[in-house]
Amino acid sequence: MPATGRNAGSSATTKPLELTITRTFDAPRELVYKLFTEPEHIMRWMGPRDFEARSFTQDARVGGKWRGMLHPRNGGRDLWQGGTFLEIDPPSRVSYTFAWDDENGRPSEETIVTLHFEAQGERTKLTFHQTGFTSEAERDGHHGGWSETFDKFAEYLEAARKRAAR
């Protein structure tokens, strides 16, 4: 995926039933971490392009729970997701379980998401890793969704940097 705007780079690799996406943002690690982990910011960029975050709560501590809801802009069923924090090491790392709710509100099989924020001067390299998929199709669907989500995050980050510069 070519870099756009202040999003200086992106790459993705796959292994069977694992997904790794690497993105570089033109902002300091502390800011990227903050906008990526605080609910009031997450609500502004969470989800692929055709979805809007309508709910997000978290208890950001090891063993704490998180829960979010994506509303499809073109109608359809709200998509609830949630999990448990496994590791929190600000501003460098966050790890948590991730599961979608089915039509009856029961969680699906859990995957594990790990985010690593690496300072590169005034830029930040984000390495996203998700493992535990039950099929390649599920992994590939998440690749598309996360890629669009990171694009939205880059746009939100750029707007936040412009607001701060005023």
C-alpha positions in Angstrom: 0.0 0.0 0.0 1.5 3.3 -1.0 2.1 6.0 1.7 -0.4 8.8 1.8 -0.4 12.2 3.5 1.8 12.2 6.6 1.5 8.4 6.9 5.0 7.7 5.8 4.9 4.0 5.1 3.0 0.7 5.3 3.6 -2.9 4.8 1.8 -6.2 5.6 2.9 -9.8 5.8 1.0 -13.0 6.4 1.8 -16.4 7.8 -0.8 -19.1 8.1 -3.5 -17.8 10.4 -1.5 -14.8 11.5 -1.5 -11.2 10.3 1.2 -8.5 10.7 0.7 -5.0 9.5 3.5 -2.3 9.9 2.7 1.3 9.5 4.9 4.4 10.1 3.3 7.6 11.3 4.8 11.1 11.2 4.3 11.8 14.9 6.0 11.1 18.2 5.4 7.7 19.8 3.7 9.2 22.9 1.1 10.9 20.7 0.4 7.9 18.5 0.1 5.7 21.6 -2.3 8.2 23.2 -4.6 8.5 20.2 -4.5 4.7 19.7 -5.4 3.8 23.3 -7.7 6.4 24.8 -11.5 5.8 24.2 -12.4 9.4 23.3 -9.9 9.2 20.4 -10.6 5.6 19.5 -14.3 6.5 18.9 -13.1 8.9 16.1 -11.2 6.4 13.9 -12.1 2.8 15.0 -13.4 0.5 12.2 -13.2 0.2 8.4 -14.4 3.0 6.1 -18.1 1.9 5.9 -18.4 1.7 9.7 -18.8 4.2 12.5 -17.8 3.6 16.1 -20.9 4.1 18.3 -19.6 2.7 21.6 -16.2 2.0 23.2 -15.4 1.3 26.8 -12.3 -0.2 28.5 -10.7 -0.9 31.8 -7.1 -0.4 30.6 -5.2 -2.7 33.0 -4.0 -6.3 32.7 -7.1 -8.4 33.1 -9.4 -5.5 32.4 -12.0 -5.8 29.7 -12.7 -3.7 26.6 -15.8 -3.6 24.4 -16.7 -1.7 21.2 -19.5 -1.5 18.7 -19.2 -0.7 15.0 -22.4 0.5 13.2 -22.5 -0.1 9.4 -23.2 3.2 7.6 -25.3 1.4 4.9 -27.5 -0.4 7.4 -27.3 -3.9 8.8 -26.4 -5.5 12.1 -24.2 -3.6 14.6 -20.9 -5.4 15.1 -19.9 -5.8 18.8 -16.4 -6.9 19.7 -14.5 -7.2 22.9 -11.7 -8.8 24.9 -9.3 -8.7 27.8 -6.1 -6.8 28.2 -3.1 -9.1 28.4 -0.3 -6.6 28.5 0.0 -2.8 28.8 3.4 -1.1 28.7 2.9 2.6 27.8 4.0 3.9 25.4 5.5 0.9 23.7 3.2 -2.1 23.8 -0.4 -3.3 24.2 -1.7 -6.8 23.9 -5.3 -8.0 24.2 -7.8 -10.7 23.2 -10.2 -9.9 20.4 -13.5 -11.6 19.6 -16.6 -10.6 17.6 -20.0 -11.3 19.1 -22.3 -13.6 17.0 -26.0 -12.8 16.3 -26.9 -14.0 19.8 -24.4 -11.9 21.6 -21.9 -14.7 22.3 -18.2 -14.1 21.6 -16.6 -16.0 18.7 -13.2 -17.6 18.9 -10.6 -15.3 20.4 -7.6 -14.0 18.6 -4.7 -12.2 20.2 -3.7 -8.7 19.1 -0.4 -7.1 19.9 0.6 -3.5 19.1 4.2 -2.4 19.3 4.9 1.3 19.1 8.6 2.0 18.2 10.0 5.5 18.4 12.0 6.5 15.3 13.0 10.1 16.1 9.8 12.1 15.7 8.1 9.3 13.9 6.5 6.1 15.1 6.6 2.6 13.6 3.5 0.7 14.6 3.7 -3.1 14.3 0.3 -4.8 14.5 0.2 -8.5 15.0 -3.0 -10.7 15.2 -2.9 -14.4 15.6 -5.3 -17.3 16.3 -7.5 -17.0 13.2 -9.6 -20.1 12.4 -9.2 -19.7 8.6 -7.2 -17.8 6.0 -10.5 -16.1 4.8 -11.0 -14.8 8.4 -7.4 -13.5 8.5 -7.7 -11.9 5.0 -11.0 -10.2 6.0 -9.3 -8.7 9.1 -6.4 -7.6 6.9 -8.7 -5.4 4.9 -10.6 -4.1 7.9 -7.5 -3.3 9.9 -5.8 -1.6 6.8 -8.8 0.7 6.4 -8.9 1.3 10.2 -5.2 2.4 10.1 -5.9 4.7 7.2 -8.6 6.3 9.2 -6.3 6.6 12.2 -3.6 8.3 10.0 -6.2 10.8 8.9 -7.3 11.4 12.5 -3.7 11.7 13.6 -3.0 14.3 10.9 -6.0 16.4 11.9 -5.0 16.2 15.6 -1.5 17.4 14.7 -2.9 20.3 12.7 -5.2 21.3 15.6 -2.3 21.2 18.0 -0.2 23.4 15.7 -2.8 26.3 15.7 
